[in-house]
């Protein structure tokens, strides 16, 4: 009777060989390596590379369109405009590194890629983008609910982003030291890019991950609550002459403020599912043969990157002011021309 490796039943699995501890690219690589059938391996490789490549192309197009809009003078002189520029840069760096990792780690498990690129891709620039998006939400709340100036000083936006980058780097530097290429417990000729933590460092890492994922989502949630309250107090009650007009007026105001509501709601919906999934399943020690759990992990990681991918449709297109500035750019004029031609 075959005996499973002891790491699958003890503490070693939870600290070293739990496949949910793998980053997005190493998870795909592990899924392919542990697929027995060669034709299925080939199909999986094609699917993963194709999906990630499509996402990267869409992300590059979206972020470049957003950047061109954000660099328009009317937008770049605002704190929100600066945050949007920084956010797009982080999204581009993160998503391009993911593409490099997926392509390279499917064919070559290199210690440099494992240690550095996997940390820079999501824990650093991916989470940095999440924090900056929460700063945009706060800035918009200050303008909408507390009558702050739209054209406030930009200095604190730059200072806040630089400080955030430094803090994010310091809080993730341990990942570079502890991330290792370990021999696969089932396929000794292969390796897996995972963490080699002691219990104390594992606890610290878990706290940092939750801090960088949950706190920005809480900020987004609070920002959404403030905007909704502002809509009810300042817009709906003033506009309603009778009670039966409340809901039609409320829906109209929600639509008018969609540029405030779409980013935080979408970011929360794309971030929290993976956090909950990891928290629920991490202690179960997910093994390589548990394909459905690994692929759910990969799918939820993909969900996390959707706000990085569709920045134009999250931040620019729903906002009338941003959309008008976009139409004044070269890309915007071409967009308008082809849209008009199709409508004719």
C-alpha positions as CSV (number, residue, x, y, z in Angstrom):
1,X,0.0,0.0,0.0
2,X,1.4,3.4,-1.0
3,X,2.2,5.8,1.8
4,X,1.8,9.5,1.3
5,X,4.8,11.7,2.1
6,X,4.6,12.8,5.8
7,X,4.7,16.5,4.8
8,X,1.1,16.1,3.7
9,X,-0.2,15.2,7.1
10,X,1.9,17.3,9.5
11,X,3.1,20.8,10.1
12,X,5.6,20.8,7.2
13,X,2.7,20.8,4.8
14,X,1.1,23.8,6.4
15,X,4.4,25.8,6.4
16,X,6.1,24.5,3.2
17,X,4.1,22.4,0.8
18,X,0.6,23.8,1.0
19,X,-0.2,24.7,-2.6
20,X,-2.4,27.6,-1.5
21,X,0.8,29.3,-0.3
22,X,2.0,29.5,-3.9
23,X,1.7,32.7,-5.9
24,X,-0.3,32.9,-9.1
25,X,2.4,31.8,-11.6
26,X,3.9,29.1,-9.4
27,X,0.3,27.7,-8.8
28,X,-0.2,27.4,-12.5
29,X,3.2,25.7,-12.9
30,X,2.3,23.3,-10.1
31,X,-1.0,22.5,-11.6
32,X,0.6,21.6,-14.9
33,X,3.5,19.6,-13.4
34,X,1.1,17.5,-11.4
35,X,-1.1,16.7,-14.4
36,X,-0.4,13.1,-15.5
37,X,-1.6,13.2,-19.0
38,X,0.8,14.9,-21.5
39,X,-1.9,16.2,-23.8
40,X,-3.8,17.7,-20.8
41,X,-0.5,19.3,-19.7
42,X,-0.1,20.9,-23.1
43,X,-3.7,22.2,-23.0
44,X,-3.3,23.6,-19.5
45,X,-0.1,25.4,-20.5
46,X,-1.8,26.9,-23.6
47,X,-4.9,27.9,-21.6
48,X,-2.9,29.6,-18.8
49,X,-0.5,31.4,-21.1
50,X,-3.4,32.6,-23.3
51,X,-5.6,33.8,-20.5
52,X,-2.8,35.7,-18.8
53,X,-1.6,37.2,-22.1
54,X,-5.1,38.4,-23.0
55,X,-5.4,40.0,-19.5
56,X,-2.0,41.6,-19.9
57,X,-2.8,43.1,-23.3
58,X,-6.2,44.4,-22.1
59,X,-4.5,45.8,-19.0
60,X,-1.8,47.6,-21.0
61,X,-4.4,49.1,-23.3
62,X,-6.6,50.2,-20.4
63,X,-3.8,51.6,-18.3
64,X,-2.3,53.5,-21.2
65,X,-5.7,55.1,-22.1
66,X,-6.1,56.0,-18.4
67,X,-2.6,57.4,-18.2
68,X,-3.2,59.6,-21.3
69,X,-6.4,60.9,-19.7
70,X,-4.8,61.4,-16.3
71,X,-1.9,63.4,-17.9
72,X,-4.4,66.0,-19.2
73,X,-3.8,69.2,-17.4
74,X,-7.2,69.5,-15.8
75,X,-6.8,66.1,-14.2
76,X,-3.1,65.9,-13.4
77,X,-3.2,69.1,-11.3
78,X,-5.6,67.4,-8.9
79,X,-4.5,64.9,-6.1
80,X,-6.9,62.3,-7.5
81,X,-5.2,62.7,-10.9
82,X,-1.8,62.1,-9.4
83,X,-3.0,59.0,-7.5
84,X,-4.5,57.7,-10.7
85,X,-1.2,58.1,-12.5
86,X,0.6,56.3,-9.7
87,X,-2.1,53.6,-9.6
88,X,-1.8,52.9,-13.4
89,X,2.0,52.7,-13.2
90,X,1.7,50.1,-10.3
91,X,-0.9,48.1,-12.3
92,X,1.3,48.0,-15.4
93,X,4.4,46.9,-13.5
94,X,2.4,44.3,-11.6
95,X,0.6,42.8,-14.6
96,X,3.6,42.8,-16.9
97,X,5.7,41.0,-14.2
98,X,2.9,38.4,-13.9
99,X,3.1,37.7,-17.6
100,X,6.9,37.3,-17.4
101,X,6.5,35.0,-14.4
102,X,3.9,32.8,-16.0
103,X,5.8,32.3,-19.3
104,X,9.2,31.8,-17.6
105,X,8.1,29.6,-14.6
106,X,6.2,27.2,-16.9
107,X,9.5,26.3,-18.4
108,X,12.2,27.3,-16.0
109,X,12.1,27.4,-12.2
110,X,14.7,30.0,-11.5
111,X,15.6,31.1,-7.9
112,X,15.8,34.8,-9.0
113,X,12.3,34.7,-10.5
114,X,11.0,32.8,-7.4
115,X,12.6,35.2,-4.9
116,X,12.2,38.6,-6.5
117,X,9.7,38.7,-9.3
118,X,6.9,36.9,-7.4
119,X,7.3,39.3,-4.5
120,X,7.5,42.4,-6.7
121,X,4.5,41.4,-8.9
122,X,1.7,41.1,-6.3
123,X,2.8,41.6,-2.7
124,X,4.6,44.9,-3.6
125,X,3.0,46.6,-6.7
126,X,-0.3,44.6,-6.6
127,X,-1.0,45.6,-3.0
128,X,0.5,49.1,-3.6
129,X,-2.1,49.6,-6.3
130,X,-4.8,48.5,-3.9
131,X,-3.7,51.0,-1.3
132,X,-3.5,53.8,-3.9
133,X,-7.0,53.0,-5.1
134,X,-8.2,53.4,-1.5
135,X,-6.5,56.9,-1.4
136,X,-8.4,57.8,-4.5
137,X,-11.7,56.8,-2.8
138,X,-10.8,58.9,0.3
139,X,-9.9,61.9,-1.8
140,X,-13.3,61.6,-3.6
141,X,-15.2,61.4,-0.4
142,X,-13.4,64.5,1.0
143,X,-14.5,66.3,-2.2
144,X,-18.1,65.0,-2.3
145,X,-19.0,64.9,1.4
146,X,-16.8,67.4,3.1
147,X,-16.4,70.1,0.4
148,X,-12.7,69.8,0.1
149,X,-11.2,71.6,-2.9
150,X,-10.9,69.4,-6.1
151,X,-7.6,71.2,-6.8
152,X,-6.0,70.8,-3.4
153,X,-2.2,70.7,-3.0
154,X,-0.6,67.7,-4.8
155,X,2.4,67.6,-2.6
156,X,0.8,65.3,0.0
157,X,-0.3,62.9,-2.8
158,X,3.3,62.5,-3.8
159,X,4.6,62.3,-0.2
160,X,1.9,59.8,0.7
161,X,2.7,57.5,-2.3
162,X,6.4,57.6,-1.6
163,X,5.9,56.8,2.1
164,X,3.5,54.0,1.1
165,X,6.0,52.5,-1.3
166,X,8.7,52.5,1.4
167,X,6.4,50.9,4.0
168,X,5.2,48.3,1.5
169,X,8.8,47.4,0.6
170,X,9.8,47.1,4.3
171,X,6.7,45.0,5.1
172,X,7.4,42.6,2.2
173,X,11.2,42.3,2.3
174,X,11.1,39.2,4.5
175,X,9.3,37.4,1.6
176,X,12.4,37.6,-0.5
177,X,14.6,36.0,2.2
178,X,12.1,33.2,3.0
179,X,10.9,32.3,-0.5
180,X,12.8,29.2,-1.8
181,X,12.8,26.7,-4.5
182,X,11.9,23.4,-2.7
183,X,12.0,19.9,-4.2
184,X,8.5,18.8,-5.0
185,X,7.4,16.1,-2.5
186,X,5.7,14.0,-5.2
187,X,7.9,14.7,-8.2
188,X,11.5,14.9,-7.0
189,X,12.8,16.0,-10.4
190,X,10.7,19.2,-10.1
191,X,10.7,22.1,-7.8
192,X,8.1,24.5,-6.4
193,X,8.5,28.2,-5.5
194,X,7.1,28.5,-1.9
195,X,7.9,29.9,1.5
196,X,10.2,28.4,4.1
197,X,8.8,30.1,7.3
198,X,9.2,29.5,10.9
199,X,5.9,29.8,12.8
200,X,6.6,33.3,14.1
201,X,7.4,34.6,10.6
202,X,4.4,32.8,9.2
203,X,2.2,34.7,11.7
204,X,3.9,38.0,10.8
205,X,3.4,37.3,7.1
206,X,-0.2,36.5,7.5
207,X,-0.8,39.7,9.5
208,X,0.9,41.8,6.8
209,X,-1.0,40.1,4.0
210,X,-4.3,40.8,5.8
211,X,-3.3,44.4,6.5
212,X,-2.5,45.1,2.9
213,X,-5.7,43.4,1.6
214,X,-8.4,44.0,4.2
215,X,-7.6,47.6,5.3
216,X,-7.8,49.1,1.8
217,X,-11.1,47.2,1.3
218,X,-12.4,48.6,4.6
219,X,-11.4,52.1,3.4
220,X,-13.3,51.5,0.2
221,X,-16.3,50.2,2.2
222,X,-16.4,53.3,4.4
223,X,-15.9,55.6,1.4
224,X,-18.9,54.0,-0.3
225,X,-21.0,54.4,2.9
226,X,-20.1,58.1,3.1
227,X,-21.1,58.6,-0.5
228,X,-24.4,56.8,-0.1
229,X,-25.2,58.8,3.0
230,X,-24.3,62.0,1.2
231,X,-26.6,61.1,-1.7
232,X,-29.5,60.5,0.7
233,X,-29.0,63.5,2.9
234,X,-27.9,66.2,0.4
235,X,-29.4,65.1,-2.9
236,X,-32.5,62.8,-2.5
237,X,-34.2,64.5,0.5
238,X,-33.8,67.9,-1.1
239,X,-35.2,66.7,-4.4
240,X,-38.1,64.7,-3.1
241,X,-41.4,66.5,-2.8
242,X,-43.2,63.3,-1.7
243,X,-42.3,59.9,-0.3
244,X,-43.2,58.0,-3.5
245,X,-40.5,59.9,-5.4
246,X,-37.7,58.7,-3.0
247,X,-36.6,55.5,-4.8
248,X,-36.7,56.9,-8.4
249,X,-34.7,59.9,-7.2
250,X,-32.3,57.7,-5.2
251,X,-31.7,55.4,-8.3
252,X,-31.1,58.5,-10.4
253,X,-28.5,59.9,-7.9
254,X,-26.8,56.5,-7.7
255,X,-26.4,56.6,-11.5
256,X,-25.1,60.2,-11.3
257,X,-22.5,59.2,-8.7
258,X,-21.5,55.9,-10.4
259,X,-18.0,57.1,-10.9
260,X,-17.7,57.3,-7.0
261,X,-19.3,53.9,-6.4
262,X,-18.0,51.6,-9.2
263,X,-14.2,51.5,-8.2
264,X,-14.7,50.7,-4.4
265,X,-17.5,48.2,-5.0
266,X,-15.6,46.4,-7.8
267,X,-12.3,46.3,-5.9
268,X,-14.0,44.9,-2.8
269,X,-15.8,42.2,-4.8
270,X,-12.5,41.2,-6.6
271,X,-10.3,41.2,-3.4
272,X,-12.3,39.7,-0.5
273,X,-13.2,36.3,-2.1
274,X,-9.6,35.2,-2.4
275,X,-8.8,36.4,1.2
276,X,-11.7,34.4,2.6
277,X,-10.9,31.4,0.5
278,X,-7.3,31.3,1.7
279,X,-8.3,31.8,5.3
280,X,-10.9,29.0,5.1
281,X,-8.7,26.5,3.2
282,X,-5.1,27.3,4.3
283,X,-5.3,25.1,7.4
284,X,-6.6,22.2,5.4
285,X,-3.2,21.6,3.7
286,X,-4.2,21.6,0.0
287,X,-2.2,19.0,-1.8
288,X,-1.2,18.8,-5.5
289,X,-3.8,16.1,-6.2
290,X,-6.6,18.5,-5.0
291,X,-6.9,20.1,-8.5
292,X,-10.3,21.8,-7.8
293,X,-8.9,23.7,-4.8
294,X,-5.7,24.8,-6.7
295,X,-7.7,25.9,-9.7
296,X,-10.1,27.8,-7.5
297,X,-7.1,29.5,-6.0
298,X,-5.8,30.4,-9.5
299,X,-9.3,31.7,-10.6
300,X,-9.6,33.9,-7.5
301,X,-6.1,35.3,-8.0
302,X,-7.3,36.2,-11.5
303,X,-10.3,38.0,-10.0
304,X,-7.9,40.1,-7.9
305,X,-6.2,41.4,-11.1
306,X,-9.4,42.5,-12.8
307,X,-9.3,46.0,-11.3
308,X,-5.7,46.3,-12.5
309,X,-6.9,45.3,-15.9
310,X,-9.9,47.5,-16.5
311,X,-8.7,50.8,-15.0
312,X,-10.1,52.8,-17.9
313,X,-13.7,51.4,-17.5
314,X,-13.5,51.7,-13.7
315,X,-12.1,55.3,-13.3
316,X,-12.3,57.2,-16.6
317,X,-15.4,56.1,-18.6
318,X,-18.0,56.3,-15.8
319,X,-16.8,59.9,-14.8
320,X,-18.2,62.6,-17.2
321,X,-15.3,65.0,-16.5
322,X,-12.6,62.3,-17.1
323,X,-14.5,61.0,-20.1
324,X,-14.5,64.5,-21.7
325,X,-10.8,64.9,-21.1
326,X,-10.2,61.5,-22.7
327,X,-12.1,62.6,-25.8
328,X,-9.7,65.5,-26.1
329,X,-6.7,63.1,-26.4
330,X,-5.5,61.5,-29.6
331,X,-6.8,58.1,-28.6
332,X,-10.0,59.6,-27.4
333,X,-10.6,61.4,-30.7
334,X,-9.9,58.2,-32.6
335,X,-12.3,56.3,-30.2
336,X,-15.0,59.0,-30.9
337,X,-14.5,58.9,-34.6
338,X,-14.8,55.1,-34.9
339,X,-17.8,55.0,-32.5
340,X,-19.5,57.7,-34.6
341,X,-18.8,55.8,-37.8
342,X,-20.3,52.6,-36.4
343,X,-23.4,54.4,-35.3
344,X,-23.9,55.8,-38.8
